[in-house]
Amino acid sequence: MAVIAEDVVCPVGEATACRALWATVLLACLRDAARDPRDQWLGTADFYTVASLAGIEAEVADDLVSRIRAGCTRLSL
């Protein structure tokens, strides 16, 4: 098993696929939030957990939140 976060494990060789899945989830949620910058999920513990599972560091996640709240609608990970 490969650890991709403190308490999340994936079968060996599938850690990259797990991160890609979480990155897809994060990007979908960020796109939804870009349509409504008042989204309450941004910046929560759950948001940072999903970002971490996607391999996104907290500083980068903070930047994404700031950009969305500033009105940015073009996002990439």
N, C-alpha and C positions, 0 to 999 in steps of 0.2 A: 504494500500500500504506500502511496505517496501523500504526504501532508501538503495541502494547498493553503490551509489557514490553521489557526490554533486547534480547532476541533473538527476540521473537515478533512476527510481522507478520500482518495480516489484510488482505484486499482492502478498498480504500477504501469506506466506507459500511457495512462489516460489523463494525467494531470493537465496536459495542454488542452485536451478536449474539454475538461471541466472548466478551466479558466475561460476558454472561448465561449462556452455556454453562459457563464456568468457575465462575461463582457457583453454578450448579446442581450441578456436581461437588463443590464445596466443601461445600455444604449437605448433600448426601447423605453425604459422609464425616464431617461433624460429627455428623449424626444417628446414624451407626453408632458413632462414638466416645462419644456420650452414653449408649449402651447398655452400653459397656465403657470407663469412664474411664481404664483402664490402657492404652488404645490407644497403641501405640508410635509411630504416625505423627504424632501431635500434637506441634507444636513443632519438627519436623525441617525441614531445608532444603527438602525437597519440599513440606511443608505451606505454608511461607511462599511458595514459588514459585506454588503453586496460588492462594493467597490474593491474591498480587500480580496474577496473571492475571485474577482475579475483580474487581480494583479495590479490594481490601481492604488498608488500610494495616497495617503490622506491629503498631502499638499496638492496633488493633482486633482483629487476629488473636490477639494475646497475651491480650486480655480474653476472647475466646471460649474459648481453651484454659483459662484460669483458671476460667471459669464451668463448663465441662464437668467439670474435675477436682474442682470443689467440689460436683458433683452436680446441677447445673442440667440439666433435660431440655427446656426450652422455648427454642429458639433461632430467631433470625431475622437476616437480613443486611440 
